[in-house]
Amino acid sequence: METKSNTFLFEKDKEWEPAGEGAVRQIMGYDGQVMLVKVRFEQGAVGSLHTHPHTQTTYVASGKFRFTVDGKAQTVSAGDGIYIAPNALHGCTCLEAGVLIDCFSPMREDFLK
């Protein structure tokens, strides 16, 4: 059976799911090859250092974040992007409340209920 989201997903119809202390997420589309996830952070929230086998790209839609990827730290803000290779150790701290748009390939099966 093929795993995929509905074609159209509306923010107002999607519940925010817990994504760690001070962070919530909405899955905004996926199939077996790709997944788009919106993550909203409160100021001071931490995305703990972690790894996963997925390629990840992240777009900073709003706010300011301090990202660490494979030991390199950089502050990013609205309009910036981050590329995270598979199995790279990465995490972030939210400096100013904001939203990240994450794209994973392949999809994060662990995010589906």
C-alpha positions as CSV (number, residue, x, y, z in Angstrom):
1,M,0.0,0.0,0.0
2,E,1.3,3.4,-0.9
3,T,1.9,5.9,1.9
4,K,1.1,9.5,1.1
5,S,-0.7,12.6,2.4
6,N,-3.8,14.2,1.0
7,T,-3.2,16.5,-1.9
8,F,-4.2,19.6,-0.1
9,L,-3.4,20.3,3.5
10,F,-4.8,23.4,5.3
11,E,-3.1,24.8,8.3
12,K,-6.4,25.5,10.0
13,D,-7.4,21.9,9.7
14,K,-4.2,20.4,11.0
15,E,-3.4,20.0,14.7
16,W,0.0,21.0,16.0
17,E,1.8,17.9,17.4
18,P,4.4,18.1,20.2
19,A,8.0,18.3,18.9
20,G,9.9,18.7,22.2
21,E,9.6,21.3,24.9
22,G,8.7,24.7,23.4
23,A,8.2,23.3,19.9
24,V,5.2,22.0,17.9
25,R,5.0,20.7,14.3
26,Q,2.5,20.2,11.5
27,I,3.2,17.7,8.7
28,M,2.3,19.5,5.5
29,G,2.7,16.8,2.9
30,Y,4.5,13.6,2.2
31,D,5.0,10.4,0.3
32,G,7.7,7.7,0.6
33,Q,10.3,10.0,-1.0
34,V,9.8,13.3,0.7
35,M,8.2,15.0,3.7
36,L,7.5,18.7,4.4
37,V,7.2,19.7,8.1
38,K,6.5,23.1,9.7
39,V,8.0,23.5,13.2
40,R,7.0,26.4,15.5
41,F,9.5,27.3,18.3
42,E,9.1,29.4,21.4
43,Q,12.1,31.6,22.3
44,G,14.6,29.5,24.2
45,A,13.3,26.2,23.0
46,V,16.0,23.7,22.1
47,G,16.1,21.1,19.3
48,S,18.4,18.7,21.0
49,L,21.4,17.4,19.0
50,H,20.5,14.3,17.1
51,T,21.1,12.3,13.9
52,H,18.9,10.5,11.4
53,P,19.5,8.8,8.1
54,H,17.4,11.3,6.1
55,T,18.7,14.2,4.0
56,Q,17.2,17.4,5.5
57,T,16.9,20.9,4.2
58,T,15.5,23.7,6.5
59,Y,14.1,27.1,5.5
60,V,13.8,29.7,8.3
61,A,10.4,31.2,7.7
62,S,10.6,33.5,10.8
63,G,12.6,34.0,13.9
64,K,16.3,33.5,14.7
65,F,18.0,30.3,15.5
66,R,21.5,29.1,16.5
67,F,22.1,25.9,14.5
68,T,24.9,23.4,15.0
69,V,25.6,20.9,12.2
70,D,28.6,18.5,12.5
71,G,30.2,20.8,15.1
72,K,29.8,24.0,13.1
73,A,27.6,26.6,14.7
74,Q,25.9,29.5,12.8
75,T,23.1,31.9,13.6
76,V,20.3,32.0,11.0
77,S,17.2,34.1,10.6
78,A,14.2,34.6,8.3
79,G,15.0,33.8,4.7
80,D,18.1,31.6,5.5
81,G,18.4,27.9,4.7
82,I,20.4,25.0,6.1
83,Y,21.4,21.7,4.4
84,I,21.9,18.7,6.7
85,A,23.5,15.6,5.3
86,P,22.3,12.1,6.4
87,N,23.6,11.1,9.8
88,A,25.0,14.6,10.5
89,L,24.8,15.5,14.2
90,H,22.6,18.6,14.4
91,G,20.4,20.7,16.6
92,C,19.3,24.3,17.3
93,T,18.4,26.8,19.9
94,C,15.6,29.3,19.2
95,L,16.9,32.8,19.9
96,E,13.7,34.6,18.7
97,A,10.4,32.8,18.4
98,G,9.9,31.5,14.9
99,V,9.0,28.9,12.4
100,L,11.2,26.4,10.5
101,I,10.1,24.6,7.3
102,D,11.9,21.2,7.2
103,C,12.0,18.9,4.1
104,F,13.2,15.3,4.6
105,S,14.1,12.7,2.1
106,P,13.0,10.0,2.4
107,M,10.0,10.8,4.5
108,R,10.2,10.5,8.3
109,E,8.1,7.5,9.0
110,D,8.7,8.1,12.7
111,F,6.7,11.3,12.5
112,L,3.5,9.5,11.3
113,K,1.1,8.3,14.0
